[in-house]
Amino acid sequence: MKFEQWLNNPVRIGECGIQPRKIWLRDFIKKGLYPWIISKGYTWGITESHLRNCIATGLYENRKRHMLASKWDYSFVNEFENEDHKMHFYHIIGTDQWESFWNLWGNMSDLSDDSPRGQDRRIDIQEFIWGQLDLSRSPQTDIVNELLDDMLEDEIDDRRSNRIDIYLQESHD
C-alpha cells in the first residue's frame, strides 16, 4: 500500500469511531502530543507539522516491524546528549505519565493494545520524542542545571568540611 493510500485509510478510533488516519494524526499531534510535552516543561525543536510528518512516516514505514527493528531517524534536533538531562526527562515523563497519555490518545488502531504492533509503535514514539526537544530553551533544563549546581556546591562544601590541617593530623598521630 502506498503512503497516500495508507494516510487516507479509515482507522478505528476506540470502540465505535472511524476516521481517516491523516485526520487522526493531525488531532493526535495538535491536540495531544505537542501540547502535552509542552505542559511537562519541555520545548519542541521542531514544528507541529514536521512532527506530524515524522510520526506518520514512522508509523507507515515500521507498521510491520518489531520495535527493536524499527527505524525512526527522520529528525534529530536535540544535541544535548547529557545523561542527567535524559534521566530527568524520563523522571518527569515516566511510565505512569505515558500510560495516562496513551489512555487518552492510544485508541487509534495503529497504537491500540489490541493491535499486534500497537505497543511497539507507542514505545517508538516515546523514544523518538527525546530527539525532537530543544533542551536549551526548555524550562526543565533550568531545573536540572539548578539541581546539578546544588549538588556540586554540596560536594565542594563536604570536601571543605572534611579537610583536616595536615599539621594537626600529624600532631594527633
Secondary structure, 3 states (H helix, E strand, C coil): CCHHHHHHCEEEECCCEEEEHHHHHHHHHHHHHHHHHHHCCCCECCCHHHHHHHHHHHHHHCCCCCCCCCCCCCCCCCCCCCHHHHHHHHHHCCHHHHHHHHHHHCCECCCCCCCCCHHHHHHHHHHHHHCCECHHHCHHHHHHHHHHHHHHHHHHHHHHHHCCCHHHHHHHC
